[in-house]
Amino acid sequence: MGLSLVSTVLALATVVASVALISVKLAHRIMLKGRGVRSAHYIAALGEMISRKLLPADIPNQWAEDPLFHDAVIEYRHLLSGEEREFVDHLISEVGIVEVLQRRARRRWPRPVRLRAIAALVELAGTDQVPFLRFLLGDHNDYVRSHAAHGLAQLGDVASIPLILDLATRVRPWEAARLADALAAFDRRAVTPINQWILKHWHGDESHAETIGQAARVLGLLGETSAETTLIEMLESDRLGWRVAAASALGRIASDTSRGALLKALRDESWEVRARAVRALASLADGSVAPAISELLSDSQWWVRQNAAESLGELPGGVAELQRALSSEDRFAADAARNQLAELRLLPAGADTVLAVGSREGGE
Amino acid sequence: MIDLSSDAAALSIPFAYPSSVARILVADDAAPVRVLLSRHLRAAGHEVIEVADGMAALRTGSEAGLDLAVVDQLMPGMLGTEIIAAWREDGLDFPVFVLTAIDDDDTVVHSFELGAADYIRKPVNMAELTARINGRLRDK
């Protein structure tokens, strides 16, 4: 009797759970279908308006409020140039989308709504939104702050660069890295303000020092030779983080001006700097540095030896250095050379392919 | 509310219409491209076939007797350049415009090597693109 009651209850519970699950699934499907239809309607209506360059006499209120409409407008804005793009900007202003997004980007809204609004705002913002985006740099939410920085970069507001770098000194490393990435979106216009900020805070505290390292990375990404003087000074500084960042950045810029400083950095006390300097010299594509790099095939660190061998594989005259190193009395140098020649399929027939991997001194 | 029916006269298109109607394929997975370019081309008197993926584009190009095609480089199923290569291999030599957001010189060169008529980078000036297409059709 008791057992039968339990089975009946279990069966009923199963039926109720199944009905509930099916209902949820159906509701979700209907909702998705509804969103798809609404989105397609917006795409079609916008296409009509843009091609005619005409707005309806009565703009429905829901357009300004509906994130799907915002998405459709963003798609058209990315697609178009010329007069049609100007019309899209006019439409954004007439519909009042930016005002809605500004409202939703403020603190009283739930986080997902805020983030969606700020992401859309960044896509649709004009230069008149610069003060608001700067205001958002002071927000308590890290995602909002980095979105705002990207928005300012997209608008090319170079006056915000010191503000973004100042912010980077006060936040966690991952966010500082995201803010630095935003600076790269400014393109070459960012080089002078970044340079000026670095020089202004050269003797700042530790948080400034870390941000200067990130700023150096950005200078490398931008690849402008006007940043070289600052980067060379950083390469010759006492701070390891700066030297590492500067060596990588100079490699990206790849100009002859940095050759001397990079050659000097091959003798840096840190293997991280030596490894990056070796790669940076390879990017100069100048065979005259091959003998100096060849010496690092005997470096105490495997990673430096490996980078030296790879660099020689890329440089004019480098393969000859690798072939010479095959007969070196230094087993580590010979191994690094053998490994690279094998990679390049240039290893002489019958050469020993067994490699010795590891640090000859057990680390620095 | 706007009348959503096609009304060519309402469109202000700053170029001369081609001498004859052409059958044009617009292949792009982005709906706004299809909607807007098709409207411009239809307003210029052409017949337009819209598809949203590479395989459908390939099939349509092989079967529909096209006069010209506009293909997006990055589409689900096949790349624009792969589609052109397949058409050329089948002996189909209608002009193909490659439309893309990719800023990559190698892809541009590759497209022209395969016989692309033009390579258009997004963002696009639709009126200019339509004028280029009409110009190409006139020269054909």
Interface residues (C-beta under 8 A of the other chain):
Chain A: A40 I43 A44 A45 L46 G47 E48 M49 I50 S51 R52 K53 L54 P56 D58 A72 E75 Y76 H78 L79 L80 S81 G82 E83 E84 R85
Chain B: M1 I2 L4 A10 L11 S12 A30 A31 P32 V33 V35 L36 R39 H40 A43 K122 P123 V124 N125 M126 A127 E128
